[in-house]
Amino acid sequence: MKKSLLFLAAGALAWLATPATSQSIVGSAHDFSGATWNPTGEICVVCHTPHKADTSVTDAPLWNHQVTSATFQVYTSNTLNATVGQPSGVSKLCLSCHDGTVALDNFGGRTTGTHFVTGNDLIGTDLRNDHPISFVYDAALASADGGLYNPTTQNSGLGGTIDSDLLFNHRLECASCHNVHNESGVGNLLVKSNGASALCLTCHAK
């Protein structure tokens, strides 16, 4: 019995080590283990903790980073049929570093950090020139828009539908396009390649 279990465990580890599943946050843009402002030397602790997590955050497990309280200027357009409100869900967690109002080193209960996102990684609080986020993307929106695929039936190219693979509670969020943990291994932390606009054309019928 024990030999069988050991064999199965070894097989599982070998499978996890295969190239198809070897991509991870290690060495990616979100690997902060070597950052001077992260004295723990750990990767996950900047966002997650096994103990004393922020239980008010339900959109990500065991949250450990200060959450932004900023008010954002959101995307608007006369041709947009979606209702876009303030960033919510996982998008708000992404913006808790990328809006520039919360320090990177504000984790583990700290709120006095001094290291902030800069350069191209700084999105800010004005989201009017960014892709809209935190809106419901469903069959009704696709029908009203006329230029979007039905997310409940359209293949995402990742194994399921747009709704099952890319949306969060039927809402489009930052993580619909960006793989925060880099499992995809695609540049810019994209969930899949945007070569020939493939990622854009997953949802947009152009």
C-alpha positions as CSV (number, residue, x, y, z in Angstrom):
1,M,0.0,0.0,0.0
2,K,2.7,2.4,1.0
3,K,4.7,1.6,-2.2
4,S,1.7,2.3,-4.3
5,L,1.2,5.7,-2.6
6,L,4.9,6.6,-3.0
7,F,4.6,5.6,-6.7
8,L,1.6,7.8,-7.2
9,A,3.2,10.7,-5.4
10,A,6.4,10.4,-7.5
11,G,4.3,10.3,-10.6
12,A,2.4,13.4,-9.6
13,L,5.6,15.3,-8.9
14,A,7.0,14.2,-12.3
15,W,3.8,15.5,-14.0
16,L,4.1,18.8,-12.2
17,A,7.7,19.2,-13.4
18,T,6.8,18.8,-17.1
19,P,7.4,21.9,-19.3
20,A,3.6,22.3,-19.9
21,T,3.1,23.0,-16.2
22,S,6.4,24.4,-15.1
23,Q,5.6,28.1,-15.5
24,S,5.0,29.9,-12.3
25,I,5.3,33.1,-10.4
26,V,9.0,32.3,-9.7
27,G,11.1,34.6,-11.8
28,S,8.1,36.5,-13.1
29,A,7.3,40.2,-12.7
30,H,5.4,39.3,-9.6
31,D,8.3,37.5,-7.9
32,F,9.3,39.9,-5.1
33,S,11.4,37.5,-3.2
34,G,14.5,39.5,-3.9
35,A,13.1,42.9,-3.5
36,T,14.9,45.1,-1.0
37,W,11.5,46.2,0.5
38,N,10.6,42.5,1.2
39,P,12.8,41.5,4.1
40,T,11.1,38.1,4.3
41,G,12.6,36.8,1.1
42,E,9.3,35.1,0.4
43,I,7.3,35.2,-2.8
44,C,3.7,34.7,-1.7
45,V,3.7,36.7,1.5
46,V,3.3,40.1,-0.3
47,C,-0.2,39.1,-1.2
48,H,-1.1,36.0,0.8
49,T,-0.5,34.7,4.3
50,P,-1.4,31.4,6.0
51,H,-2.2,33.2,9.3
52,K,-4.1,36.3,10.2
53,A,-5.3,37.0,6.7
54,D,-7.7,39.9,5.8
55,T,-11.0,38.1,6.1
56,S,-12.9,41.0,4.5
57,V,-11.3,40.0,1.1
58,T,-13.3,37.2,-0.4
59,D,-12.0,37.4,-4.0
60,A,-8.6,36.0,-3.2
61,P,-7.5,33.5,-0.6
62,L,-5.8,34.5,2.6
63,W,-5.2,38.1,1.5
64,N,-2.2,39.9,3.1
65,H,-1.9,43.2,1.4
66,Q,-3.5,46.6,2.1
67,V,-6.4,47.2,-0.2
68,T,-6.8,50.5,-2.0
69,S,-9.5,52.9,-0.9
70,A,-9.0,55.2,-3.9
71,T,-11.9,56.5,-6.1
72,F,-11.2,55.9,-9.7
73,Q,-12.2,57.7,-12.9
74,V,-13.6,54.9,-15.0
75,Y,-13.8,54.2,-18.7
76,T,-16.8,55.7,-20.5
77,S,-17.8,55.7,-24.2
78,N,-20.9,56.4,-26.2
79,T,-20.5,53.1,-27.9
80,L,-20.1,51.1,-24.6
81,N,-23.2,49.1,-23.7
82,A,-21.8,47.8,-20.4
83,T,-22.3,49.5,-17.0
84,V,-18.9,50.2,-15.6
85,G,-18.6,51.2,-12.0
86,Q,-15.8,51.4,-9.5
87,P,-13.2,48.6,-9.7
88,S,-14.3,45.6,-7.6
89,G,-13.3,42.0,-6.9
90,V,-9.9,40.9,-8.0
91,S,-9.4,44.1,-10.0
92,K,-9.4,46.2,-6.8
93,L,-6.7,43.9,-5.4
94,C,-4.6,44.4,-8.5
95,L,-5.0,48.1,-8.2
96,S,-3.9,47.9,-4.6
97,C,-0.4,48.1,-6.0
98,H,-0.9,49.4,-9.5
99,D,-2.9,52.5,-8.7
100,G,0.1,54.0,-6.9
101,T,-1.8,55.0,-3.7
102,V,-0.8,51.9,-1.7
103,A,2.9,51.0,-1.1
104,L,4.2,47.6,-2.3
105,D,5.5,46.9,1.1
106,N,2.1,47.5,2.8
107,F,1.6,43.9,3.6
108,G,1.3,41.9,6.8
109,G,-0.6,44.7,8.5
110,R,1.9,47.4,7.6
111,T,0.5,50.7,6.3
112,T,3.6,52.9,6.3
113,G,5.5,51.5,3.4
114,T,7.6,53.7,1.2
115,H,8.0,51.7,-2.1
116,F,5.5,52.4,-4.8
117,V,4.9,51.2,-8.3
118,T,6.4,53.4,-10.9
119,G,6.9,53.5,-14.7
120,N,4.8,51.5,-17.0
121,D,3.5,49.4,-14.1
122,L,1.8,52.5,-12.6
123,I,-1.8,52.6,-13.9
124,G,-3.0,55.4,-11.5
125,T,-6.5,56.2,-10.6
126,D,-7.6,57.5,-14.0
127,L,-8.8,54.5,-15.9
128,R,-10.4,56.3,-18.7
129,N,-7.8,55.3,-21.2
130,D,-7.6,51.7,-20.1
131,H,-9.8,48.7,-21.0
132,P,-13.0,48.8,-19.0
133,I,-13.1,46.4,-16.0
134,S,-15.6,45.2,-13.3
135,F,-18.6,45.0,-15.6
136,V,-21.0,42.1,-16.3
137,Y,-20.2,40.4,-19.6
138,D,-23.1,38.1,-20.4
139,A,-25.2,37.0,-23.4
140,A,-27.4,40.1,-23.0
141,L,-24.4,42.5,-23.3
142,A,-23.0,40.5,-26.3
143,S,-26.4,40.8,-28.0
144,A,-26.8,44.5,-27.3
145,D,-23.2,45.3,-28.4
146,G,-23.2,43.3,-31.6
147,G,-19.4,43.1,-31.6
148,L,-18.9,40.7,-28.8
149,Y,-19.1,36.9,-28.6
150,N,-21.6,35.3,-26.3
151,P,-19.4,34.4,-23.3
152,T,-21.5,31.4,-22.3
153,T,-21.0,29.6,-25.6
154,Q,-17.8,31.0,-27.2
155,N,-14.6,29.0,-26.8
156,S,-11.9,30.8,-24.9
157,G,-9.1,28.9,-26.4
158,L,-8.1,27.8,-22.9
159,G,-10.3,24.7,-22.6
160,G,-13.7,26.1,-21.8
161,T,-15.9,29.1,-22.6
162,I,-15.1,32.8,-22.0
163,D,-17.4,32.7,-19.0
164,S,-15.9,29.7,-17.4
165,D,-12.2,30.5,-18.1
166,L,-11.9,34.3,-18.1
167,L,-14.7,35.9,-16.1
168,F,-15.2,36.2,-12.4
169,N,-18.8,35.9,-11.3
170,H,-19.7,36.7,-15.0
171,R,-17.7,40.0,-14.7
172,L,-14.6,41.0,-16.7
173,E,-11.7,41.9,-14.4
174,C,-8.0,42.6,-14.7
175,A,-7.3,38.9,-14.3
176,S,-9.5,38.1,-17.2
177,C,-6.6,39.0,-19.4
178,H,-3.6,38.9,-17.0
179,N,-2.4,35.8,-15.3
180,V,-1.1,37.2,-12.0
181,H,0.7,34.0,-11.1
182,N,2.2,33.6,-14.6
183,E,1.1,30.0,-15.1
184,S,0.6,30.7,-18.8
185,G,4.3,31.8,-19.2
186,V,3.2,34.4,-21.7
187,G,4.9,37.8,-21.7
188,N,3.2,40.7,-19.8
189,L,1.5,38.1,-17.6
190,L,-1.2,37.6,-20.2
191,V,-3.4,34.5,-19.9
192,K,-2.5,33.6,-23.5
193,S,-0.6,35.1,-26.4
194,N,-2.0,38.2,-28.1
195,G,-0.1,37.5,-31.3
196,A,-2.3,38.7,-34.2
197,S,-4.6,40.1,-31.5
198,A,-5.6,36.6,-30.5
199,L,-6.4,37.6,-26.9
200,C,-8.5,40.6,-28.0
201,L,-10.3,38.5,-30.6
202,T,-11.3,35.9,-27.9
203,C,-14.1,38.3,-26.9
204,H,-14.3,40.8,-29.7
205,A,-16.0,39.6,-32.9
206,K,-14.1,41.8,-35.5
